[in-house]
Amino acid sequence: DFATLITSTGDISDIAEKIFPRNKANADEPKAAGQKLEIFVGQSGSLLLVGNSAKVIEKVLAHQAGAIAPSLMEVASYEANHNAMFRDAPVYFWVNVKPFVEIFTRQSADSEKTPANPLMPKPDKIISALGLSGLKTLALSYRSATEGASMQLSLGVPEANRTGIFKILTAEKLESAPPSFVPIDVTKFWRWRLSLPKAWAGLENMLTGISPSFGGVLQLVMDSAGKDKDPNYDLKKELVGNFGDDVISYQRKPTNPSIAELSSSPSLFLIGSPNAEKLASAIKTGMSALLPAPMEERDFLGRKIYKLPSAPNAAKGAGGNLSFAPGGGYLALSTDVPALEEYLRSSENKPKALSETVGFKEAAEKVGGTGLGLFGFNNQAEEMRATLTALKQESVTLSD
């Protein structure tokens, strides 16, 4: 036996409005006409069934009664996710994305409406160029254990069909453990073994696929930069040609934690390069064409540190300007100059490494190890300690 709740979208809107009243400015707007809704609620054995389609519920009941009929487990894409992710997971989520993408793409392609801006590409072109047409499924599973909770996300895009963002963001299966120069007291760390030359080529193809004019603008910028000083200068060769396959970011807690400083903790961003000096020079050339004033340059331990000029209308205390410098096989970027200088000194003064943290290796194995090309670490205990210290100092200041 099932109970049928008959309502409408208008009734649901009225209930929502009582909980979240509309703004006075929108109070006079006409309400949308409500559509009839039927919600079926019932129990069969151990199952509580809630749905808006009697036919779908009948299929579930038939399966439960032993009827022979096609089921979700016979869908190959679901079965693969189930065997790999869902077997011992108490909570999981699965979406067959492919039909939604196909319907949206077909409707966009069939639309005869002229866009407001004729230069803007149609949605179906954007979907195809982004690579979303290759996305088949989305799967998510959650588990809780004594050591902690784990969540696994899978985007089903066959390797042969990976284009757009899925091809750009694919990590190389290389070692992604923290290098020895990453200090033990960092609060956040991630390392991504991304082939930046391949990613750049993918970005160009994606922009051109969305609209040839988008790709043309990027090409124009790359072709014109630096030509005022050297007609033969090739920014793309100097920039992309010196990209590597390693991207690292890490953050440390403030030396003297305060509420204001917690949101701008010292952090560093590193781009691997076979020739970091040339990469720094190429970025300087490319940025100089866009900046209102020349960059600052200074020597530090035999290396050049470049600093972007302040924006004309920058507010006081808006944060430091971006600085960057080559060193140790990476181009280091940071808005915190001491953090940048500390990295450049790390080749001489080796800090105690993050990988020496007690329990680090065991925790890394829980998420598949550090050889998959993408690895991250978050020290929540240190973050909480810094937050509590900042709150304590704030309370002392207020009481004074």
LODOKOL-247799 format. One record per residue (C-alpha): residue in one letter; x, y, z. Coordinates in steps of 0.02 Angstrom, whole numbers, padded with zeros to 5 digits, always signed. Example, Ala and Ser with C-alpha at 12.3 -4.5 7.8 and 13.67 -1.06 7.14 Angstrom:
<nodes>
A+00615-00225+00390;S+00684-00053+00357;
</nodes>
This chain:
<nodes>
D+00000+00000+00000;F+00063+00172-00047;A+00007+00343+00010;T-00005+00478-00123;L+00034+00657-00077;I-00041+00778-00204;T+00033+00952-00203;S+00100+01081-00326;T+00258+01179-00356;G+00159+01334-00305;D+00121+01259-00132;I+00305+01216-00109;S+00352+01394-00158;D+00229+01465-00031;I+00305+01358+00107;A+00480+01410+00056;E+00427+01593+00055;K+00363+01581+00234;I+00533+01514+00287;F+00634+01631+00175;P+00528+01787+00142;R+00556+01877-00023;N+00643+02046-00027;K+00528+02197-00025;A+00595+02245-00196;N+00532+02078-00265;A+00369+02072-00166;D+00263+02137-00310;E+00331+02015-00438;P+00197+01893-00502;K+00214+01714-00442;A+00244+01577-00567;A+00099+01461-00601;G+00110+01300-00500;Q+00118+01126-00577;K+00034+00975-00501;L+00149+00853-00409;E+00112+00676-00351;I+00230+00599-00225;F+00210+00414-00183;V+00268+00349-00014;G+00266+00168+00042;Q+00361+00022+00117;S+00400-00147+00043;G+00496-00265+00154;S+00647-00170+00216;L+00632-00034+00082;L+00558+00138+00109;L+00509+00199-00065;V+00478+00382-00107;G+00455+00437-00288;N+00356+00541-00411;S+00329+00402-00539;A+00215+00252-00506;K+00291+00159-00654;V+00468+00172-00586;I+00412+00113-00413;E+00321-00035-00494;K+00484-00088-00576;V+00573-00086-00408;L+00434-00190-00329;A+00441-00313-00474;H+00629-00335-00451;Q+00605-00360-00264;A+00476-00495-00300;G+00601-00588-00411;A+00542-00534-00583;I+00668-00553-00724;A+00695-00380-00797;P+00843-00269-00842;S+00925-00189-00690;L+01056-00056-00657;M+01186-00190-00616;E+01178-00243-00800;V+01240-00071-00856;A+01426-00095-00889;S+01476+00080-00833;Y+01384+00061-00668;E+01450-00115-00639;A+01629-00053-00661;N+01604+00084-00531;H+01512-00034-00414;N+01652-00163-00414;A+01789-00033-00394;M+01709+00088-00271;F+01541+00035-00197;R+01559-00143-00131;D+01596-00100+00052;A+01540+00083+00050;P+01390+00123+00163;V+01355+00281+00060;Y+01381+00305-00126;F+01314+00411-00268;W+01310+00376-00456;V+01253+00478-00606;N+01240+00422-00786;V+01297+00588-00859;K+01301+00538-01042;P+01113+00552-01079;F+01103+00725-00999;V+01249+00789-01103;E+01177+00713-01263;I+01005+00791-01234;F+01077+00962-01195;T+01195+00955-01345;R+01056+00902-01463;Q+00938+01038-01402;S+01075+01170-01418;A+01121+01112-01594;D+00938+01113-01649;S+00905+01286-01580;E+00878+01415-01716;K+00879+01564-01602;T+01006+01698-01643;P+01119+01732-01493;A+01120+01907-01420;N+01305+01919-01461;P+01342+01838-01631;L+01526+01820-01582;M+01480+01704-01438;P+01488+01519-01484;K+01338+01404-01465;P+01326+01299-01307;D+01352+01135-01402;K+01519+01198-01467;I+01572+01248-01291;I+01524+01077-01221;S+01620+00987-01359;A+01776+01096-01341;L+01778+01079-01151;G+01775+00890-01172;L+01612+00868-01077;S+01540+00764-01220;G+01664+00628-01169;L+01603+00623-00988;K+01503+00462-00962;T+01477+00442-00774;L+01506+00522-00606;A+01531+00412-00452;L+01561+00456-00270;S+01586+00342-00119;Y+01611+00376+00066;R+01685+00267+00203;S+01722+00295+00387;A+01858+00199+00481;T+01953+00211+00645;E+02092+00311+00562;G+01970+00435+00485;A+01848+00460+00342;S+01885+00437+00157;M+01794+00493+00001;Q+01826+00435-00177;L+01770+00528-00333;S+01775+00457-00509;L+01738+00549-00672;G+01709+00420-00807;V+01800+00483-00960;P+01884+00346-01065;E+02065+00391-01101;A+02038+00386-01290;N+01895+00513-01273;R+01984+00637-01160;T+01986+00809-01238;G+01970+00986-01172;I+01989+01007-00985;F+02002+00820-00955;K+02155+00808-01066;I+02230+00968-00998;L+02213+00917-00815;T+02270+00736-00829;A+02419+00706-00715;E+02572+00608-00769;K+02597+00451-00664;L+02757+00513-00582;E+02817+00529-00403;S+02722+00666-00313;A+02790+00653-00135;P+02847+00816-00051;P+03025+00861-00106;S+03156+00876+00031;F+03148+01067+00030;V+02965+01070+00087;P+02976+01104+00276;I+02894+00993+00406;D+02787+01133+00480;V+02682+01169+00325;T+02493+01167+00352;K+02445+01134+00170;F+02538+01051+00027;W+02496+00983-00145;R+02600+00924-00291;W+02536+00896-00467;R+02642+00810-00600;L+02561+00901-00744;S+02649+00912-00912;L+02632+01099-00938;P+02683+01098-01124;K+02544+00970-01158;A+02423+01070-01051;W+02464+01229-01149;A+02434+01140-01315;G+02269+01075-01246;L+02220+01250-01191;E+02253+01320-01364;N+02151+01181-01446;M+02009+01206-01323;L+01999+01394-01350;T+02005+01372-01539;G+01869+01239-01527;I+01757+01357-01429;S+01788+01498-01551;P+01930+01527-01676;S+01931+01710-01621;F+01973+01659-01441;G+02122+01558-01500;G+02171+01701-01615;V+02178+01826-01471;L+02295+01712-01373;Q+02405+01687-01525;L+02410+01875-01557;V+02469+01910-01380;M+02604+01776-01392;D+02663+01838-01563;S+02673+02023-01516;A+02753+02015-01343;G+02936+02066-01341;K+02940+02113-01525;D+02967+02298-01481;K+03143+02257-01418;D+03185+02107-01526;P+03090+02073-01690;N+03144+01890-01683;Y+03087+01860-01504;D+02973+01708-01486;L+02879+01718-01320;K+02793+01550-01343;K+02958+01461-01370;E+03038+01546-01220;L+02886+01520-01108;V+02809+01352-01155;G+02977+01281-01207;N+03039+01303-01029;F+02889+01228-00941;G+02916+01065-00847;D+02800+00933-00776;D+02794+00983-00593;V+02680+01105-00501;I+02693+01125-00311;S+02606+01234-00184;Y+02626+01242+00005;Q+02571+01354+00147;R+02637+01385+00322;K+02552+01456+00475;P+02592+01639+00516;T+02741+01670+00630;N+02632+01772+00749;P+02454+01711+00714;S+02316+01841+00715;I+02140+01843+00645;A+02195+01958+00503;E+02347+01853+00458;L+02257+01686+00456;S+02176+01727+00289;S+02344+01772+00212;S+02462+01639+00278;P+02636+01632+00196;S+02623+01524+00041;L+02731+01477-00107;F+02690+01417-00283;L+02822+01325-00385;I+02828+01284-00571;G+02954+01153-00625;S+03067+01203-00769;P+03220+01136-00863;N+03282+01317-00868;A+03197+01421-00734;E+03302+01577-00774;K+03236+01581-00953;L+03059+01548-00892;A+03069+01695-00770;S+03133+01807-00909;A+02992+01752-01025;I+02859+01788-00893;K+02938+01958-00862;T+02929+01996-01049;G+02750+01936-01065;M+02689+02029-00911;S+02780+02190-00954;A+02668+02212-01107;L+02515+02213-00992;L+02579+02309-00841;P+02559+02498-00816;A+02735+02515-00743;P+02899+02418-00755;M+02936+02276-00635;E+03056+02296-00490;E+03214+02191-00499;R+03343+02151-00365;D+03481+02025-00336;F+03469+01895-00198;L+03598+01757-00173;G+03651+01773-00355;R+03474+01763-00422;K+03353+01894-00488;I+03192+01926-00393;Y+03057+02012-00496;K+02912+02105-00416;L+02753+02163-00500;P+02709+02347-00477;S+02561+02400-00370;A+02394+02429-00455;P+02353+02615-00471;N+02197+02603-00361;A+02258+02468-00241;A+02190+02488-00065;K+02308+02501+00082;G+02341+02333+00163;A+02272+02240+00013;G+02417+02116+00023;G+02590+02105-00052;N+02627+02113-00237;L+02672+01954-00327;S+02858+01918-00333;F+02944+01777-00427;A+03120+01708-00445;P+03208+01557-00522;G+03297+01432-00411;G+03321+01247-00380;G+03243+01191-00543;Y+03082+01287-00511;L+03008+01459-00539;A+02949+01514-00366;L+02804+01637-00349;S+02734+01717-00191;T+02657+01875-00122;D+02758+01845+00038;V+02938+01899+00008;P+03011+01811+00163;A+02933+01647+00105;L+03011+01669-00067;E+03182+01711+00006;E+03172+01562+00125;Y+03144+01446-00023;L+03294+01518-00115;R+03401+01486+00041;S+03338+01307+00061;S+03474+01236-00052;E+03602+01292+00077;N+03501+01273+00237;K+03405+01109+00222;P+03247+01113+00331;K+03173+00959+00414;A+03065+00886+00276;L+02876+00865+00276;S+02897+00682+00225;E+02977+00651+00397;T+02814+00690+00487;V+02763+00547+00601;G+02630+00442+00516;F+02650+00531+00348;K+02694+00375+00247;E+02554+00273+00324;A+02427+00410+00288;A+02489+00426+00108;E+02463+00240+00079;K+02281+00258+00132;V+02248+00367-00021;G+02345+00261-00145;G+02523+00320-00113;T+02624+00461-00190;G+02658+00386-00362;L+02496+00432-00450;G+02548+00607-00504;L+02436+00707-00387;F+02454+00714-00198;G+02397+00833-00062;F+02420+00852+00126;N+02327+00959+00253;N+02386+00974+00434;Q+02222+01019+00519;A+02299+01005+00693;E+02423+01145+00655;E+02287+01251+00574;M+02175+01232+00726;R+02320+01273+00843;A+02355+01433+00745;T+02171+01480+00748;L+02158+01455+00936;T+02316+01558+00964;A+02245+01699+00857;L+02078+01696+00949;K+02168+01699+01116;Q+02272+01850+01064;E+02114+01936+00998;S+02023+01909+01163;V+02172+01980+01260;T+02175+02133+01146;L+01989+02163+01168;S+02000+02146+01358;D+02143+02272+01362;
</nodes>
